[in-house]
């Protein structure tokens, strides 16, 4: 299950958070305001998010007011609160194409690993017997097409690309056109990294979205925001602005298993009601 993979990736976050919680709460004594303040700091440090943390603390305060803490009681209560943040996705299946061709746009800021994610998605589809088409719509970064070429070769996947500096929307249109004509199962569009605060670059993303829809009215079927999990709470701002620009159907978090601050995954799922796909 997709949720099981997310749990595994959050191992380091869980271990660090558990240690801090166990240090804060001693079984058999009254829950004090100072304890909740320390827990609040621990949750924010794990990038659970300020709003989500405030809700968790308030719920725990209400549930535990004037009571004594049984062994494991507070930790169990915290576990229940965290699970409630992702309850809609606990039974989610791993992502797979559902249309033909299934058009996926990968978006995000610079350096989050979109090109690598594109290659991994293509590999996953090929491994399951599908026929993916990689699309090098990052026409600004010099090494982007070459990097995607390597992934295409590894996975035995065809690729659509153009000369450096070409119109990314034109490349995306050509890819969708080729996929429709060539009976491909999926089109994976690797877009250039861009700051979510740059209006002109966000407008370019909207153009790519529009031209995909022009060639195939139901496309793109998915827009995945690729986030570096070590980014922290700035990831919430990225998700908000990319979502407002073109809408998001999922989040892909990179470097999640190498950070103890993976609570951002929970914060994003709670605030934007979109699943973490990888």
C-alpha positions in Angstrom: 0.0 0.0 0.0 1.2 3.6 -0.7 0.5 4.5 3.0 2.9 1.8 4.2 5.7 3.2 2.1 5.0 6.6 3.5 5.2 5.2 7.1 8.5 3.5 6.3 9.9 6.8 4.9 8.9 8.6 8.0 10.8 6.2 10.3 13.5 8.8 11.3 10.9 11.4 12.0 8.9 9.0 14.1 12.0 7.8 16.1 13.1 11.4 16.9 9.5 12.5 17.8 8.9 9.4 20.0 12.1 10.1 21.9 11.1 13.6 22.6 7.6 12.7 23.6 8.8 10.0 26.0 11.2 12.5 27.6 8.3 15.0 28.1 5.6 12.7 29.5 6.1 10.6 32.6 3.4 7.9 33.2 1.3 8.3 36.2 1.4 12.1 36.7 -0.8 15.0 35.8 -0.5 16.5 32.4 0.9 20.0 32.9 0.8 23.1 30.7 4.6 23.0 30.5 4.5 19.5 29.0 2.1 20.6 26.3 4.4 23.6 25.5 7.3 21.2 25.1 5.2 18.9 22.9 4.2 21.8 20.8 7.8 22.7 20.2 8.6 19.0 19.3 5.8 18.9 16.7 6.7 22.2 15.1 10.4 21.1 15.0 9.2 18.0 13.1 7.5 20.3 10.6 4.0 19.1 11.4 2.8 22.7 10.8 1.8 25.4 13.1 -2.0 25.1 12.5 -2.0 21.4 12.7 0.1 21.5 15.9 -2.3 23.9 17.6 -5.2 21.7 16.8 -3.4 18.6 18.1 -2.4 20.4 21.4 -6.0 21.7 21.9 -7.5 18.2 21.3 -5.0 16.7 23.7 -5.6 19.4 26.3 -9.4 18.8 26.1 -9.0 15.0 26.3 -6.5 15.0 29.1 -7.7 17.9 31.3 -7.6 17.1 35.0 -6.8 13.4 34.4 -3.7 11.4 35.2 -1.6 9.8 32.4 -1.7 6.0 32.3 1.3 4.2 30.9 1.5 5.0 27.2 -1.7 7.0 27.4 -0.4 10.3 26.1 1.7 8.7 23.4 -1.4 6.7 22.3 -3.5 9.9 22.3 -0.9 11.7 20.2 -0.8 8.7 17.8 -4.5 8.9 17.3 -4.3 12.7 16.6 -1.6 12.2 14.0 -3.5 9.3 12.3 -6.6 11.5 12.0 -4.6 13.9 9.8 -4.1 11.2 7.1 -7.1 9.0 7.7 -8.5 9.6 4.1 -5.3 8.1 2.6 -4.5 5.1 4.8 -6.0 2.7 2.3 -4.7 4.4 -0.8 -3.2 2.2 -3.5 0.1 3.0 -5.1 -0.3 5.5 -8.0 -0.8 4.0 -11.5 -2.1 5.4 -14.8 -5.9 5.2 -15.1 -6.4 6.9 -18.5 -4.7 6.2 -21.8 -2.6 8.1 -22.3 -2.4 9.3 -18.7 -0.8 12.7 -18.7 1.3 13.7 -15.6 2.9 17.1 -15.0 5.7 17.3 -12.5 6.1 20.8 -11.0 8.1 22.4 -8.3 10.9 24.8 -7.4 14.5 24.3 -8.5 16.5 21.3 -7.2 13.8 19.2 -5.8 14.5 16.2 -8.0 11.7 16.4 -10.6 13.8 14.9 -13.4 14.8 11.9 -11.2 11.2 11.5 -10.2 10.1 11.5 -13.9 12.6 8.7 -14.6 11.4 6.7 -11.6 7.8 7.0 -12.7 8.7 5.9 -16.2 10.6 2.9 -14.8 7.7 1.9 -12.6 5.2 2.0 -15.5 7.6 0.1 -17.8 8.2 -2.5 -15.1 4.5 -3.1 -14.8 4.2 -3.7 -18.5 3.1 -0.2 -19.6 4.4 2.1 -22.3 5.4 5.5 -20.9 6.7 8.6 -22.8 9.1 10.9 -21.1 8.9 14.6 -22.0 11.8 17.1 -21.5 9.8 20.3 -21.0 12.6 21.8 -19.0 14.2 23.6 -21.9 16.2 26.0 -19.8 18.5 23.9 -17.6 21.3 22.7 -19.8 21.7 19.2 -18.4 17.9 18.5 -18.0 17.4 16.7 -21.3 20.7 14.8 -21.0 19.7 13.6 -17.5 16.3 12.6 -18.8 17.9 10.8 -21.7 19.8 8.6 -19.2 16.6 7.7 -17.4 14.9 6.9 -20.8 17.7 4.6 -21.7 17.6 2.8 -18.3 13.9 2.2 -18.5 13.7 1.6 -22.3 11.4 4.6 -22.6 10.8 6.9 -25.5 11.4 10.6 -25.0 10.2 13.8 -26.6 12.6 16.8 -26.3 13.5 19.9 -28.2 16.4 22.4 -28.6 17.5 24.4 -25.6 15.3 27.4 -25.1 12.3 26.1 -27.0 8.8 26.8 -25.9 8.1 24.2 -23.1 4.4 24.2 -23.9 5.1 23.3 -27.5 7.2 20.3 -26.3 4.4 19.2 -24.0 1.9 19.5 -26.9 4.1 17.4 -29.2 4.4 14.7 -26.5 0.7 14.4 -25.9 0.1 14.3 -29.6 2.7 11.5 -30.0 1.2 9.6 -27.1 -2.3 9.7 -28.5 -1.1 8.6 -32.0 1.4 6.0 -30.6 -0.9 4.3 -28.1 1.2 5.2 -25.1 0.0 4.5 -21.6 1.4 7.6 -19.9 3.1 10.9 -20.7 5.4 12.2 -17.9 6.1 15.9 -18.4 9.3 17.1 -16.6 8.9 20.9 -16.2 11.6 23.4 -15.3 12.1 24.3 -11.7 10.6 27.7 -10.8 10.1 29.8 -7.8 6.5 29.8 -6.8 6.6 33.5 -6.3 7.6 34.3 -9.9 4.3 35.2 -11.7 5.7 35.0 -15.2 7.0 31.4 -14.6 3.8 30.3 -13.0 1.9 31.7 -16.1 4.1 29.5 -18.2 3.0 26.4 -16.2 -0.6 27.4 -16.9 0.2 27.5 -20.6 1.6 24.0 -20.5 -1.5 22.9 -18.7 -3.7 24.5 -21.3 -2.0 23.1 -24.4 -2.2 19.6 -22.9 -5.9 20.1 -22.5 -6.1 21.4 -26.1 -4.7 18.2 -27.5 -6.5 15.9 -25.1 -9.4 17.5 -23.3 -9.1 15.4 -20.1 -5.4 16.1 -19.7 -3.4 16.6 -17.7 -4.9 13.9 -15.5 -2.4 14.5 -12.6 -0.3 17.4 -11.5 2.3 16.3 -8.9 4.2 18.8 -6.9 7.7 17.5 -6.2 8.9 18.8 -2.8 12.2 18.4 -1.0 11.2 17.1 2.4 14.0 19.0 4.1 12.4 22.3 3.0 10.3 22.4 6.0 7.2 24.6 6.4 8.1 26.5 3.3 6.7 23.4 1.5 3.3 24.5 2.7 3.7 27.8 0.9 4.9 26.0 -2.3 1.9 23.6 -2.2 -0.5 26.5 -1.7 0.8 28.7 -4.6 1.3 25.9 -7.1 -2.2 24.6 -6.2 -3.7 28.0 -6.7 -2.0 28.3 -10.1 -2.9 25.0 -11.7 -4.3 22.7 -9.0 -2.6 19.7 -7.5 -3.6 16.0 -7.4 -0.7 14.8 -5.4 2.6 15.5 -3.7 5.9 13.7 -4.2 8.4 14.1 -1.4 12.1 13.6 -2.1 14.7 13.0 0.6 12.0 12.1 3.1 13.9 9.1 4.5 16.9 11.2 5.3 15.3 13.8 7.5 13.8 13.9 11.0 11.5 16.7 9.9 9.1 14.7 7.7 6.0 15.9 9.4 5.6 18.2 6.4 4.0 15.2 4.7 1.2 15.1 7.3 0.8 18.8 7.3 0.3 19.0 3.5 -2.1 16.1 3.4 -4.2 17.7 6.2 -4.2 21.2 4.8 -4.6 20.5 1.1 -6.4 17.2 1.1 -4.1 15.7 -1.5 -2.2 12.4 -1.1 1.6 11.9 -1.0 2.2 9.7 -4.0 5.9 8.8 -3.6 
